[in-house]
Amino acid sequence: MGWYEYDSDNGYEYFEPSEYYAVAIGRNPGIYTTQDEAVEQISAFPGYRMRKFEDYEDARDYLIDFEVFCDSETEGSDQEDEDELESDEWFYAVAVGRSTGVFLNLDNAESQILGYPSARMDQFLDYEDAERFVENNHVFTIEEEEKTEKPENKRKSWFYAVAVGRSTGIFMSSVEALEHVHGFPGFKMKKFREYEEAEEYLAFNQVDSSGEEYETESEEETWYYAVAIGRCTGIYMDWEVAKLQVHGFSGSRMKKFLDHDEALKYLSENRQNFGEEEEEKSEEVEEETWYYAVAVGRRVGIYTDHQSAIDQVHGYSNFRMRKFLDYGNALEYLASFSEEEEDSEEESEPEPEEAEWYYAVAAGRSPGIYKNHEDAMEQVHCYSGFRMKKFQDYDQAQEYIDFNQVYSSSEDCVSDEETDGGEETWYYAVAVGRSTGVYTNWQTARNQVHGYSGNRMKKFLEYDQAVDYIDVYHRWG
């Protein structure tokens, strides 16, 4: 039940399984040394029986109870050894499989290669031949793996060093590098596998301002690196410091010179050209001046600043604004719009004026008659039991207040009693409430209308007036 495994230090070693799985009822009953093989025999098998043992003989005894018989490893071992000596014994060499090595059992050897891609196995009568087969094929598989790894090296990136061009530097993309040298006179570009080689090429293959390439470069020569456009412009003696000023800087300009004066000249010329380009751009911007005509907005007029014009119309209802390159056109736009407004006003003059409304607040924060609807709404908004109605006639609004005033708070009544004097008797007429009638006690009357939907109550100094109020409300209400 054991197997051989190859080790480069110790050679082939014989191993025995530490666990045995006895499958009594399953697809193929027997003793298995791996759990996966045993599970395959019982998976989805009805009424299966399987048990794990640490000793082979215990597993064999367990199967005997189910009338499953397996060969014993102890009984008849002497006879088997004699048979093996008398007969030729085969060695099964597995070079490529799940577990490589030399196996004595054919079933164990076949289990290592069954279903394994590109498996290799052969049988030998001599153990040394089997061992040699495994070693030779093992070396062959290593060589194949090395061959498969070689194409990966071909995927290594290229570094494109542009020493002379529109923008110098090291680029990872050939398209980007070609953009900086295409059509550029005397350009210099080369690609490298190593980044360090590209840096060296960039440092020692730039040309001076005359366009001539220095063929020889002695160790005593001192180079001046003129950075005209970069993070920090100037002349540098150290290549690494100069490179930091232009590396990754958009539109950078740098050249190296053997003469300090030539470096200064290059620096001044490129700075001047760069300044002229910026001035030309600014002049182009200054030439085009827009005039923003605001016809309808917070402040009507003509603005040259876009943000100031936007401030006049942002959030303004029905605003009107247009921009012009000519100031006269902006003035004409404002004039034409003002004429349209005058025409619209003249057309709207014949229309009759809107009727004036009177808003009578009988119950609210401050009862009275209001001409403004918003002022009237402030008195009744969220006010419990408010009473308000609009009229076109002022007298009708006053009558509504007289006959529909409601006293919803005890504070009003107390203040009235204090001003009228203690001798006067008030009559509280409850026209709509829990119990209608005339009351002389304020608290009793209030209990009839407090919290009652659509209540009607009013106080009088005369009893007859209180009775008339109730009769009038029942007749008109």
Sequence and secondary structure as in RCSB ss.txt:
>XXXX:A:sequence
MGWYEYDSDNGYEYFEPSEYYAVAIGRNPGIYTTQDEAVEQISAFPGYRMRKFEDYEDARDYLIDFEVFCDSETE
GSDQEDEDELESDEWFYAVAVGRSTGVFLNLDNAESQILGYPSARMDQFLDYEDAERFVENNHVFTIEEEEKTEK
PENKRKSWFYAVAVGRSTGIFMSSVEALEHVHGFPGFKMKKFREYEEAEEYLAFNQVDSSGEEYETESEEETWYY
AVAIGRCTGIYMDWEVAKLQVHGFSGSRMKKFLDHDEALKYLSENRQNFGEEEEEKSEEVEEETWYYAVAVGRRV
GIYTDHQSAIDQVHGYSNFRMRKFLDYGNALEYLASFSEEEEDSEEESEPEPEEAEWYYAVAAGRSPGIYKNHED
AMEQVHCYSGFRMKKFQDYDQAQEYIDFNQVYSSSEDCVSDEETDGGEETWYYAVAVGRSTGVYTNWQTARNQVH
GYSGNRMKKFLEYDQAVDYIDVYHRWG
>XXXX:A:secstr
  EEEEETTTEEEEE  S EEEEEESSS EEESSHHHHHHHHTT TT EEEEESSHHHHHHHHHTTT     SST
THHHHHHHHHHS   EEEEEESSS EEES HHHHHHHHTT TT EEEEESSHHHHHHHHHHHHHHHHHHHHHHHH
HHHTT   EEEEEESSS EEES HHHHHHHHTT TT EEEEESSHHHHHHHHHHS   TTS   S   TT   EE
EEEESSS EEES HHHHHHHHTT TT EEEEESSHHHHHHHHHHHHHHHHHHHHHHHHHHHH   EEEEEESSS 
EEES HHHHHHHHTT TT EEEEESSHHHHHHHHHHHHHHHHHHHHHHTTS      EEEEEESSS EEES HHH
HHHHHTT TT EEEEESSHHHHHHHHHHH     HHHHHHHHHHH SS   EEEEEESSS EEES HHHHHHHHT
T TT EEEEESSHHHHHHHHHHHHHH 
